[in-house]
């Protein structure tokens, strides 16, 4: 692995960093307080090519690699986690299953308006009884002529209440478990679709998380993504992309928390000296920096492996698991360095802590990530002794 970024990767990093510093971070507290995304800023992100970094150019994206994408998400998350999540959902969770499994018609219809910010997108897998156990879906898809009829409820859908297009996973036969799952591209403006409650969350407050209710919703067979029975595989493959995104988001939030804490330690004086001169604070900052650096490398390696066509399930799980836990630890220590000020809204680190804590839960809890890592490493160990 070459640790030097390419010109394209450097350009994407600089563009995303400038946007985050100038447009997102100064207003991140406002977005959190108002619990609302800024659609104009989303369009600006799209104009800069940040809404579809790894989507091919013919479908409205920038056509860059997975590492460039991870870098862009990291930098956007330094500014505002909720807006970074928009780019992550659009450019990865929604776009990648269509790119990898969709028809040419599906790609040309759904990807350009999502990459341009004209339309909002979402990805819907979880249900009340199907979180970590994604094979237990109850949203039913009944074959009926030229359509499938969906009935049931989805939970925890990021952007669910504002999405125009949603990739939805449903079962054609519950007895078949994972072998009975199919993926569909759903349009929210059709009869039978209803938004339920929006969750009141600890963090990512600007990003709506909604319940979706389907009542005799007819989705054309032309909107079937891949094959019936392959939906679970599509979901898991997509989550490998998403887990790299979560690692990148976590690193970006940790980096911002670290920067705030480091600057504060230089300005804050106690006992006649800047607290940055105290070994206790220096050791905290050193540990924070080392953890961020290691989490970044793990995340970048997972993205790089994806670009090389190498197996990535274990690495994506590690990036998500390790990056999110490091993010929480760094934000926690940033609050401690700022003391009482860190506990207030004004200094941003409490918001970062609330946001990054979700990264240990969504797109597969860290307990599930450890199962994935253990399964893959034991598989590797077994193969090594054959």
N, C-alpha and C positions, 0 to 999 in steps of 0.2 A: 504494500500500500504506500503510495506516494503522499506524504503529509502536506505537500505544497498544493494549494488550491489552484485550479485552472483559472484562466482569465474570466470565463463565464461564471464560475462559482464565486469568484471575488467580486464580480460586478453585481451579482444577485445579492450577496451579503451586504455590499455597500448601499445598494438601493433600499433593501429592507431595513437596514439599520437607520438610515437617514429618515425614512418614513416613520419608523417606530419612535425615534427621538423627537421628531418635529411634530408629528400628527397624532400619535397614539398615546405615548406616555404622559404628555402634559394634560390630557383629558381622561386618563384611565380612571381616576377617582370619580369623575363625573359620570362616566359610563356605568361604573359600579353602583353609584348612588341612584341613578335614574333607571337602572336595570333595563337598558335599551342599547342596541347596536346602532351605529351611525351608517345608514345606507349610502350616504355620499362618500364616506371614507372607504366603504367596501368597493364602490365603483372606482375610486382612486387606486386602491390596491390592484384592481383588475387592470386598469390602464397601465400600471407599472409591470404587469405580467405576473403578479404574485398570487393570483387566484387559480392558476393552472400551471405551475412551474414545470411539472413533469408530464403534462398533457401534450401530445404531439401538436405541432403548429397547425396542421390541417384541420384540427378540431378546436382551434382557438387558444391553445396553450403556448407556453414558451418553448416546449420541446427539449427541456434540459434533463439532467439525470437526477437520481434519487438523492445523491449527496447535496446537490444544489438546492433541492427541495427541502431537505432537513435543515440546512443552513438558513434558508429563508424563514422557516417556521420558528426556529430558535430566535432569530432577530426580531420577528414580529411579536413573539411572546415577551421579549424584553420590554416591549411597549405596552401591550394590553393583551392578556391571555384570551379574552373573549373574542377579540377580532382575529387573533392568530388562529383560533379554533375555526373560524369561518373559512380561512384559507386552507386549513387542514381537512375539513370536511369536504369542501368543494374539490380540492385538488387531489385528494387521496381516497377517502371513504366512499365518496360518490363516483368520482371519475374512474378510479382504477378498475373496479369490477366491470364497468362498461367497456373500458379500453381492452381488458383482458378476456372478457367473455361476451361482449355485446356484438350485435350485428352492425354492419356499416350504417344502416339507416338509423339505428339507435345512437350511434356515436355522433352522426351529423345533426341529429335532432336535439339531443340533450346536452352535449358537452359545450358547444359554443356559447349558448346563453348563460350557462353556469360560470364558465371562465371569464365572461365579460362582466359578471355581477348583475346582469339583467334579471336573472332568476336565482332564487335561493334553493339550496339542495339540502337533503338530509339522508341519513342511513338508519334504518330501523330494524333491529334484531331482537332486543330485549323485550320481555313481557313480565307480568307479575310473578309468574312461576317459572320463568325461564331467563335467568340472569347468567350465572356461571354455567349452568346446565342448558346450553343453547339448543340441545336436541329435544327439549321438552316444549317446543312451541305449540300453542293452541290456536293461533290465528289460522283459520281454515281457508283453503283455496279449492273450490269445487269446479271441476271442469264442466263448462256449459256452452257447447257450440264453439263460437269464435272467441270466447272469453273464459276467464276464471272469475268466480264470484268469491270475494273475500268477506269473511265475517269474523269479528273478534276485536281485541284491543292490544295496543302496543304501549309500552312505557319507556321513560327515560330517553325520549327522542330529541337529540340535540337539533335545534332549529325547527322542531316539529310544528310549532304554531305559526311559523313564517315561511315554511318551505313551499316552493312551487312543485318541485320534483323530489320524490323520495324512493330510495331503494328499500323495498320491504320484503322480509322473509316470512314465508307462510308454509304450512304443511298441507299436503294433499292427502296424507294418511298418517294419523298420529301413531298408529301401531308400527309404522316403519321407522319411527324415530328420525335419525339424521338422514336416512335414505329416502325419506318422504318430503324433504324440504325443497322448496323452489324459491327463486328470487324474482321479483317483479319490479319494474319501474312504474311507480304510481304518480299520477298527476292529482294535485290537491283540489283542483277546481271542479272535479267530477262528482255526480250524485253518489251518496253513500259514504262520503268522507266527512269526518267531524273531528275537530280538535277538542279534547277534553281539558283537564286542568293543566295549568302551567305550574311546575314545581317551584316552591320557595326554597332556594338553596343557600348553603353556606358561602359558596364562592361562585365564580363564573357567572355573576349575577346579570351581566349584560346579555349573556347568551341564553335564550329561552330553552327550557327542557320540558317537553310536553307529552301528554297522553294522547294517543291517536285512536279513534274509534271507527271501525269499518262495519257498515251495515249494508249487506247486499251490494257491495261495491264491485262493479264490473271492470276488470282490467283486461284489455285486449291481449290475445295470445301473442300479438306482435311485440308486446311489452314484457314477455317472459325473457329473463336474462339467463342465457345458457340453457341447460336442460333441466327438466323436472328430475328431482333426486340429486342434483348437483348443488343445490342451494347452500347446504351446510359447508361444502368444500369451498364455495365461492366466498362465504362469510369468513371462514378461517384464513383463507389466502388474503383477503382484504384486510383483516386485522393485523397481519404481518406488516402491511404498509402503515396501518394506523398506530401500531405500537412504536414504530420508529418515530412517528409524528409526536407521540406523547413524550418520548424521551427527549426530543428536541424542544418541545414546549417547556418541559421541566428544567432543562438546562438554561433556556432563555430567562425564565423567571428567577432561577437561582442566581444567574449572573447579575440581574438587575438588583436583587436583594443584597448581594455582596457589594456591588458598587455603592449603594446607598449607605451601607454599614461602614465601608472603608472611608468614604468622604466624611461621614458623621464623626468617625473616630479622630479624624484630623482636626475637626473644628471644635468638638466638645472638650471643655477643660474642666478638670476636677483636681483638687489638691495642688493647684498651681501649674498643671501641665496638661497637654492634650492627652486624652485617654489612649491614643495610638502609641504612646510611649510606654504603656503598661504591658508587661509581658502577658498577662491574662488575656488582654484584647488581641495582642499580636498573634498568640497561639490560636485563638478562635479564627482570626482572619486567614492564617496560614492553612488551617484545616479546611476552611470553607473553600479556599482557592484550589487546594489539592483535590477535593471532592468534585468540584465543578469540572476541573480539567479531566479527571478520569471519566466522569459521566459523559462529557462531550466526546471523548475518544471512543467510548463504547458505542455511542449513538452513531457517530460518523462511520465507524467500522461496519455497523449493521447496514447503513445506507450504501456504503461502498460494496459490500457483499451482494446486495440486491442488484447493483449495477453490473457486477461481474457474473451474474447468473448463478451464484453459489447458494447453497442451502442457507436459509436465513431465519427459520422459525426460532431457534435457540437464541440467536443474536438479537433478534427483534424483541423477544421476551426479556432478555437481560437489559437491553437499552431502556425499555419501559419500566421494568421493575427497579433497576438500580437508579436510573435517572430521576424517577419520581420520588424515591426515598431520599436521595441526595437533595432534591429540590426542597422537600419538607424540612430536612435537617438544616439546610443553609438558611431558609427563611426563618426558622425557629431561632437560630443563633443571631440573625440580623436583628430580630426583635429584642433579643437579650442585650445586644450591644447598644441599641438605642434606648434601652430602659423604658421608662414611662412614655417617652415620645414614640417608641416603636409600637406601643399599644394603641396609638391614636390613628385616625384616618389620614391625617395630614401627611404623614411620612411614608405612606404607601406599603411598608413592609407587612403590615397586618393584612392588607388586601392580597398581597402576593402569597402570604401563608394560606389564606382561605382558598385562593385559586389553586395553588399547586397541590394542596391536599387531595383534590379530586383525582389527580393523576395517578394516585395509588389505587384508584377504584375503577374508573371507566376504561372501556376497551379491554376488559379482562382484569379482575382484581389481581393484586400482586401475589396472592396465594395461588391463583391459577397460573400466573407466570412461572412460579417456582415449580409447579407440576410440569409445565411445558419444558422448562430447562432440564429438570431431572429426567423426564422421559427421553429427551433428545441425547443427553450426555450418556445415559445408560445404553441407549441404542448404539452410540458411537463406541462405547466400551465393549459391548458384545461383538461388534463387527471387528474390533481390533484384535480379538483373541481367536478369531476363526482361522 
